[in-house]
Amino acid sequence: MRFFRPFRPFLPQPVRLCSVAFGLTVALLCASGAQAGPEQRQTKADPVVDMLKARGLLPNLSADDLAQSVQSVRETVSNTASELVMSAMNFLGVPYRRGGTSAEDGFDCSGFTRHIFEMSVGLVLPRRADEQAHAASLLKIGRGELKPGDLVFFNTMKRTFSHVGIYIGDDKFVHAPKPGAEVRVDDMRETYWSHRFTGARRADLASVSLLAPATRQ
C-alpha cells in the first residue's frame, strides 16, 4: 500500500514542479491582495478594523500605528491563505475515496477540504459538502470576489452543493473529483465546471490567525 504524507516531496517530479509553480503563483496573488493603498486605508469601513474592534483587539493607537497594525493583520491573513492553498497543493495525486478523510486512505471532496482547513489553519469544517456550504462560520461570497483559500461549490449530483474544492487563484481550484481519479487542479472556466458552479464561501482567516495560532502545525 502506498502512503501519502503531507509536507513531503512524495509526488513524481512533474507533479511536484506543478505544485511549486502553483504555490508561487498563489503566494504572489495573496501578497498583492494584502497590499492596501492609501485610499483604502483611509476609507471608513475597513473590515479588518471592524473585526479587531468587534473582538476587543484594537487598542488606542495613533493613526500611523493603526495603519501598521491593520497591514500586519492583512499580511497574516495573506500568509494564512497562502499556507492553506500550498498545503492543499501538496496532496496532488492522492486517490479519491468515497468517505475518505486522510492522505493515507484517500479523500472524497469534502473530506479533502475539511482535512486541509483543519491541518493548515486549525478550522474544523462540517463533514459534508452541503453542510460546509451552510456553515454559519463561513461567509457567502460571489464568484467575482473569489480569493485563494475560498471554498467553491458545484452541482455534480443534481444537488446544489454536492461538490466542493479550494480556490487557488486564476480561476483554478484544487479538489478530489470522483471515484477513479486523484486530487487535481481544474479550471472553473471549463464548460463542465462553469455550468455547475453554485456558490463560494470564505472563512474568517483573520479571526483564525489572531485567536487560534497554536492550532496550526
SULSULVEN-V862338 format. One line per field, one symbol per residue. psi: psi as a letter, one per 30 degrees, with the letter a starting at -180 (. if undefined). A space follows every 10 residues. Layout:
psi=???
This chain:
psi=kkkkklgkif lleeeeeeee eeeeeeeeee eeffjkleee ffkeijeeee eeeegggjlj lleeeeeeee eeeeeeeeee eeeeeeeeff gkfkkkkkfk gleeflklef eeeeeeeeee ggkjllelee eefgkffkkk llefgklkfl kklljfhhke ifkkakkglh gllkljelkf alklklkffk eeeeffkfll lklifeeeee fhfffk.
